[in-house]
Amino acid sequence: MFEFGKNKIYVRFIIIIFTVTVLASVYVSIFNSANSAVSKATPALTLNVIPLKATNTTIKKQFIGYVTPIRSVNIVPNVSGYIDEVWVEGGQEVKEGDNLLLIDQREYKAELDAAKSSVIQAQAEFNNAKSYYQRLKNAGKQAISPSELDSAKAQFLSAQGSLEAAKANQDKAKVMYDYTILQAPISGQVGNVDLTKGNYVAPNSSPLLTIIQYDPIRVVFSISDKEYLSEISQQADGKLFRGENIHLRLADGKIYSHNGEFKFTDNQLDKSTNSISIYVDFANPDKQLVANAYVDVLLEQDIKNAFLIRQNYVTLTTDGAYVYTVKNNKLLKTPINIITTINNNYLVSNKFTPEEYLVVDKVGRISKDTKVKINIVSKENN
């Protein structure tokens, strides 16, 4: 009976030892699995990267423009009459103040002479009235009555007014007489002259001829509202196209020898095209640029210390653009400023540090604790 009890205790002891061993084994297995899961959750991440190297590049843009004169004048007569002389020919170059046409002066000369005579007569009457008025004033109140002095004064003032009116009529007659000679108000080139002696002209006539200033001359082209905002953002003082060379390509494909000088922009957008007009002046000594001709406007801008980054490496959001970079084994989300697009690349102005590399892989959600390793690859192979 005693032996049976002793064996029973022994069996219980064996069962307990076995249970503890099993539980310990299960715990070790669970602990190892947890450690393995943690180890798998934060592995070292290897990313393909390329070096970021600043480059100097030239931005080239092309627009269609047209040539227009800076100054263009239609010659219209101020007086009526028959053409007496034609002093210019079509295509002739004239200077400001040169004589162009003469309208028959006889009628206007006669009116001017008559006006001069009226001034002489009015001057004589004024002198008499003035002299008479002065004598009465000097005679004193005892020699003349107040009414006589008032009458003399009135005659004097009337004569003075008549003299001023006569002089004004003379000035007007002189102006009308001078209008019979039509002169060039600007320097430039005369257009077609389809006039001969004997043609009748009047102020309501069509323009008799046109003078166009050809040197310098102006070219007008348009840029989009987006391009305009880009230009404004690059210029701290609001002066557009600073540091940009403006060239022209002519109809024969040749590059025009003179660079343009930006003058101003229009004061409003064209609603139909969302574009704004740009005005640029060019020297034109050889008359290669002809008014109303179409030309290609070529803009070139040298950009230094910028970065060319492929578009597929850039993420665009409503808050701006950014790229992923790696610096000191840390993954960074780096905002960038896009200057323009060149082929399949963005030209960006940010200055990255020499230790910074551009990530060329697609990057999803990555834990902040993730260790990053880099694999530097050739830019040309990506």
Secondary structure, DSSP 8 states (H G I E B T S, - for coil): -HHHHHHHHHHHHHHHHHHHHHHHHHHHHHHHHHHHHHHHHS--EEEEEEE---EEEEEEEEEEEEEE-S-EEEE--SS-EEEEEE---TT-EE-TT-EEEEE--HHHHHHHHHHHHHHHHHHHHHHHHHHHHHHHHHH-TTTS-HHHHHHHHHHHHHHHHHHHHHHHHHHHHHHHHHTTEEE-SS-EEE------TT-EE-TTS--SEEEE--SSEEEEEEEEHHHHHHHHHH-TTS-TTTTEEEEEE-TTS-B-SS--EEEEE-SS-BTTTTEEEEEEEE--TT--S-TT-EEEEEEEEEEEEEEEEEGGG-EEETTEEEEEEEETTEEEEEEE-EEEEETTEEEE-----TT-EEE-S------TT--EEEEE--GGG-
